[in-house]
Amino acid sequence: MGKIERGEHVPTLPLILKIAAALGISASELMAATEKNLNSGSEPPGSP
């Protein structure tokens, strides 16, 4: 997860599905939240 959060790794669709399942949400909810953060200029936790 750390590499994804730091932008060092781009997750595959199967990995996105696994992450969403672990969080108890759908992949579309996960992607929507990610898109919202990107559009608002939010940086992932730990970003400089």
MMTF fields as JSON, N, C-alpha, C and O atoms, coordinates in Angstrom:
{
  "mmtfVersion": "1.0.0",
  "mmtfProducer": "UNKNOWN",
  "numBonds": 191,
  "numAtoms": 192,
  "numGroups": 48,
  "numChains": 1,
  "numModels": 1,
  "chainsPerModel": [1],
  "groupsPerChain": [48],
  "chainIdList": ["A"],
  "bondAtomList": [4, 2, 8, 6, 12, 10, 16, 14, 20, 18, 24, 22, 28, 26, 32, 30, 36, 34, 40, 38, 44, 42, 48, 46, 52, 50, 56, 54, 60, 58, 64, 62, 68, 66, 72, 70, 76, 74, 80, 78, 84, 82, 88, 86, 92, 90, 96, 94, 100, 98, 104, 102, 108, 106, 112, 110, 116, 114, 120, 118, 124, 122, 128, 126, 132, 130, 136, 134, 140, 138, 144, 142, 148, 146, 152, 150, 156, 154, 160, 158, 164, 162, 168, 166, 172, 170, 176, 174, 180, 178, 184, 182, 188, 186],
  "bondOrderList": [1, 1, 1, 1, 1, 1, 1, 1, 1, 1, 1, 1, 1, 1, 1, 1, 1, 1, 1, 1, 1, 1, 1, 1, 1, 1, 1, 1, 1, 1, 1, 1, 1, 1, 1, 1, 1, 1, 1, 1, 1, 1, 1, 1, 1, 1, 1],
  "groupList": [{"groupName": "MET", "atomNameList": ["N", "CA", "C", "O"], "elementList": ["N", "C", "C", "O"], "formalChargeList": [0, 0, 0, 0], "bondAtomList": [1, 0, 2, 1, 3, 2], "bondOrderList": [1, 1, 2], "singleLetterCode": "M", "chemCompType": "L-PEPTIDE LINKING"}, {"groupName": "GLY", "atomNameList": ["N", "CA", "C", "O"], "elementList": ["N", "C", "C", "O"], "formalChargeList": [0, 0, 0, 0], "bondAtomList": [1, 0, 2, 1, 3, 2], "bondOrderList": [1, 1, 2], "singleLetterCode": "G", "chemCompType": "PEPTIDE LINKING"}, {"groupName": "LYS", "atomNameList": ["N", "CA", "C", "O"], "elementList": ["N", "C", "C", "O"], "formalChargeList": [0, 0, 0, 0], "bondAtomList": [1, 0, 2, 1, 3, 2], "bondOrderList": [1, 1, 2], "singleLetterCode": "K", "chemCompType": "L-PEPTIDE LINKING"}, {"groupName": "ILE", "atomNameList": ["N", "CA", "C", "O"], "elementList": ["N", "C", "C", "O"], "formalChargeList": [0, 0, 0, 0], "bondAtomList": [1, 0, 2, 1, 3, 2], "bondOrderList": [1, 1, 2], "singleLetterCode": "I", "chemCompType": "L-PEPTIDE LINKING"}, {"groupName": "GLU", "atomNameList": ["N", "CA", "C", "O"], "elementList": ["N", "C", "C", "O"], "formalChargeList": [0, 0, 0, 0], "bondAtomList": [1, 0, 2, 1, 3, 2], "bondOrderList": [1, 1, 2], "singleLetterCode": "E", "chemCompType": "L-PEPTIDE LINKING"}, {"groupName": "ARG", "atomNameList": ["N", "CA", "C", "O"], "elementList": ["N", "C", "C", "O"], "formalChargeList": [0, 0, 0, 0], "bondAtomList": [1, 0, 2, 1, 3, 2], "bondOrderList": [1, 1, 2], "singleLetterCode": "R", "chemCompType": "L-PEPTIDE LINKING"}, {"groupName": "HIS", "atomNameList": ["N", "CA", "C", "O"], "elementList": ["N", "C", "C", "O"], "formalChargeList": [0, 0, 0, 0], "bondAtomList": [1, 0, 2, 1, 3, 2], "bondOrderList": [1, 1, 2], "singleLetterCode": "H", "chemCompType": "L-PEPTIDE LINKING"}, {"groupName": "VAL", "atomNameList": ["N", "CA", "C", "O"], "elementList": ["N", "C", "C", "O"], "formalChargeList": [0, 0, 0, 0], "bondAtomList": [1, 0, 2, 1, 3, 2], "bondOrderList": [1, 1, 2], "singleLetterCode": "V", "chemCompType": "L-PEPTIDE LINKING"}, {"groupName": "PRO", "atomNameList": ["N", "CA", "C", "O"], "elementList": ["N", "C", "C", "O"], "formalChargeList": [0, 0, 0, 0], "bondAtomList": [1, 0, 2, 1, 3, 2], "bondOrderList": [1, 1, 2], "singleLetterCode": "P", "chemCompType": "L-PEPTIDE LINKING"}, {"groupName": "THR", "atomNameList": ["N", "CA", "C", "O"], "elementList": ["N", "C", "C", "O"], "formalChargeList": [0, 0, 0, 0], "bondAtomList": [1, 0, 2, 1, 3, 2], "bondOrderList": [1, 1, 2], "singleLetterCode": "T", "chemCompType": "L-PEPTIDE LINKING"}, {"groupName": "LEU", "atomNameList": ["N", "CA", "C", "O"], "elementList": ["N", "C", "C", "O"], "formalChargeList": [0, 0, 0, 0], "bondAtomList": [1, 0, 2, 1, 3, 2], "bondOrderList": [1, 1, 2], "singleLetterCode": "L", "chemCompType": "L-PEPTIDE LINKING"}, {"groupName": "ALA", "atomNameList": ["N", "CA", "C", "O"], "elementList": ["N", "C", "C", "O"], "formalChargeList": [0, 0, 0, 0], "bondAtomList": [1, 0, 2, 1, 3, 2], "bondOrderList": [1, 1, 2], "singleLetterCode": "A", "chemCompType": "L-PEPTIDE LINKING"}, {"groupName": "SER", "atomNameList": ["N", "CA", "C", "O"], "elementList": ["N", "C", "C", "O"], "formalChargeList": [0, 0, 0, 0], "bondAtomList": [1, 0, 2, 1, 3, 2], "bondOrderList": [1, 1, 2], "singleLetterCode": "S", "chemCompType": "L-PEPTIDE LINKING"}, {"groupName": "ASN", "atomNameList": ["N", "CA", "C", "O"], "elementList": ["N", "C", "C", "O"], "formalChargeList": [0, 0, 0, 0], "bondAtomList": [1, 0, 2, 1, 3, 2], "bondOrderList": [1, 1, 2], "singleLetterCode": "N", "chemCompType": "L-PEPTIDE LINKING"}],
  "groupTypeList": [0, 1, 2, 3, 4, 5, 1, 4, 6, 7, 8, 9, 10, 8, 10, 3, 10, 2, 3, 11, 11, 11, 10, 1, 3, 12, 11, 12, 4, 10, 0, 11, 11, 9, 4, 2, 13, 10, 13, 12, 1, 12, 4, 8, 8, 1, 12, 8],
  "groupIdList": [1, 2, 3, 4, 5, 6, 7, 8, 9, 10, 11, 12, 13, 14, 15, 16, 17, 18, 19, 20, 21, 22, 23, 24, 25, 26, 27, 28, 29, 30, 31, 32, 33, 34, 35, 36, 37, 38, 39, 40, 41, 42, 43, 44, 45, 46, 47, 48],
  "secStructList": [7, 2, 2, 2, 2, 6, 6, 1, 7, 7, 7, 7, 2, 2, 2, 2, 2, 2, 2, 2, 2, 2, 2, 6, 1, 7, 2, 2, 2, 2, 2, 2, 2, 2, 2, 2, 2, 2, 2, 2, 6, 7, 7, 7, 6, 6, 7, 7],
  "xCoordList": [0.82, 0.0, 0.859, 0.501, 1.955, 2.801, 3.281, 3.309, 3.662, 4.134, 3.018, 3.266, 1.797, 0.654, 0.425, 0.228, 0.45, 0.225, 1.294, 1.007, 2.519, 3.609, 3.695, 4.54, 2.831, 2.838, 3.955, 4.296, 4.529, 5.62, 5.115, 5.882, 3.837, 3.255, 1.84, 1.078, 1.489, 0.132, -0.584, -0.164, -1.663, -2.331, -3.09, -3.599, -3.15, -3.929, -5.389, -5.697, -6.28, -7.697, -7.955, -8.706, -7.368, -7.599, -7.164, -7.816, -6.078, -5.629, -6.604, -6.888, -7.115, -8.111, -9.344, -9.899, -9.77, -10.929, -10.661, -11.546, -9.448, -9.094, -9.056, -9.528, -8.5, -8.431, -9.837, -10.142, -10.688, -12.066, -12.791, -13.497, -12.618, -13.258, -12.769, -13.561, -11.475, -10.92, -11.476, -11.619, -11.789, -12.356, -13.869, -14.482, -14.47, -15.916, -16.693, -17.833, -16.083, -16.752, -16.589, -15.805, -17.338, -17.197, -15.987, -15.51, -15.508, -14.384, -14.769, -13.934, -16.026, -16.453, -16.432, -16.095, -16.787, -16.709, -15.256, -14.951, -14.376, -12.953, -12.405, -11.681, -12.75, -12.265, -12.867, -12.179, -14.141, -14.78, -14.104, -13.874, -13.785, -13.107, -11.714, -11.273, -11.033, -9.699, -9.775, -8.975, -10.738, -10.9, -11.235, -10.727, -12.086, -12.446, -11.203, -11.009, -10.362, -9.134, -8.187, -7.576, -8.067, -7.186, -7.69, -6.902, -9.005, -9.584, -9.528, -9.487, -9.526, -9.484, -8.054, -7.831, -7.091, -5.694, -5.177, -4.07, -5.962, -5.523, -4.341, -4.278, -3.425, -2.253, -2.448, -3.087, -1.909, -2.008, -1.266, -0.339, -1.67, -0.968, 0.519, 0.918, 1.33, 2.771, 3.443, 4.66, 2.677, 3.283, 4.008, 3.586, 5.098, 5.858, 5.099, 5.605],
  "yCoordList": [-1.194, 0.0, 1.252, 2.243, 1.226, 2.415, 2.885, 4.084, 1.938, 2.318, 2.965, 3.899, 2.481, 3.084, 4.489, 5.426, 4.639, 5.951, 6.959, 8.146, 6.493, 7.396, 7.609, 8.371, 6.946, 7.094, 6.33, 6.622, 5.35, 4.555, 3.326, 2.672, 3.007, 1.819, 2.144, 2.77, 1.721, 1.895, 0.556, -0.444, 0.526, -0.749, -1.26, -0.482, -2.572, -3.209, -3.271, -3.076, -3.54, -3.639, -4.718, -4.463, -5.911, -6.906, -6.411, -6.715, -5.658, -5.125, -4.071, -4.027, -3.227, -2.226, -2.923, -2.485, -3.999, -4.75, -5.341, -5.335, -5.851, -6.414, -5.331, -5.546, -4.177, -3.073, -2.618, -2.416, -2.459, -2.032, -3.047, -2.667, -4.327, -5.367, -5.317, -5.47, -5.103, -5.02, -3.819, -3.861, -2.75, -1.55, -1.639, -0.782, -2.672, -2.85, -1.889, -1.539, -1.46, -0.565, -1.13, -2.052, -0.563, -1.015, -0.34, 0.694, -0.949, -0.359, 1.012, 1.915, 1.172, 2.472, 3.542, 4.693, 3.178, 4.139, 4.523, 5.69, 3.546, 3.804, 4.729, 5.68, 4.45, 5.272, 6.673, 7.648, 6.79, 8.104, 8.948, 10.141, 8.335, 9.065, 9.499, 10.606, 8.629, 8.958, 10.101, 11.035, 10.028, 11.086, 12.419, 13.464, 12.38, 13.602, 14.224, 15.437, 13.395, 13.899, 14.491, 15.533, 13.832, 14.341, 15.675, 16.588, 15.783, 17.011, 18.174, 19.333, 17.865, 18.929, 19.355, 20.312, 18.633, 18.956, 18.362, 18.688, 17.487, 16.848, 15.94, 15.286, 15.911, 15.046, 13.858, 13.99, 12.702, 11.559, 11.824, 12.632, 11.146, 11.329, 11.063, 10.119, 11.889, 11.716, 12.367, 12.265, 13.039, 13.721, 14.969, 15.608, 15.326, 16.526, 17.809, 18.893],
  "zCoordList": [0.0, 0.0, 0.0, -0.636, 0.681, 0.761, -0.598, -0.872, -1.453, -2.792, -3.598, -4.361, -3.436, -4.132, -3.596, -4.37, -2.273, -1.659, -2.058, -2.206, -2.232, -2.615, -4.12, -4.589, -4.88, -6.327, -7.012, -8.158, -6.318, -6.88, -7.624, -8.331, -7.472, -8.096, -8.544, -7.807, -9.747, -10.256, -10.092, -10.675, -9.301, -9.046, -10.272, -11.078, -10.388, -11.444, -11.005, -9.829, -11.947, -11.605, -10.557, -9.615, -10.675, -9.622, -8.237, -7.238, -8.174, -6.891, -6.374, -5.177, -7.257, -6.858, -6.29, -5.282, -6.932, -6.441, -5.059, -4.203, -4.831, -3.523, -2.447, -1.33, -2.779, -1.817, -1.451, -0.275, -2.453, -2.204, -1.318, -0.384, -1.61, -0.804, 0.639, 1.57, 0.829, 2.181, 2.939, 4.161, 2.209, 2.834, 2.987, 3.623, 2.405, 2.497, 1.61, 1.919, 0.51, -0.43, -1.838, -2.063, -2.781, -4.165, -4.801, -4.333, -5.869, -6.594, -7.139, -7.193, -7.543, -8.073, -6.99, -7.268, -5.753, -4.646, -4.367, -4.119, -4.409, -4.189, -5.267, -4.97, -6.51, -7.616, -7.565, -7.869, -7.186, -7.094, -6.02, -6.218, -4.886, -3.814, -4.26, -3.951, -4.981, -5.488, -6.485, -6.431, -7.395, -8.395, -7.728, -8.132, -6.712, -5.987, -5.354, -5.428, -4.732, -4.11, -5.145, -4.909, -6.284, -7.338, -7.884, -8.13, -8.073, -8.619, -7.64, -8.051, -6.338, -5.335, -5.016, -4.275, -5.585, -5.325, -4.034, -3.606, -3.395, -2.159, -2.444, -3.485, -1.522, -1.638, -0.71, 0.334, -1.072, -0.178, 1.125, 1.157, 2.204, 3.473, 3.315, 2.633, 3.939, 3.887, 2.706, 2.555, 1.86, 0.709, 1.174, 2.138, 0.499, 0.911, 0.662, 0.955]
}
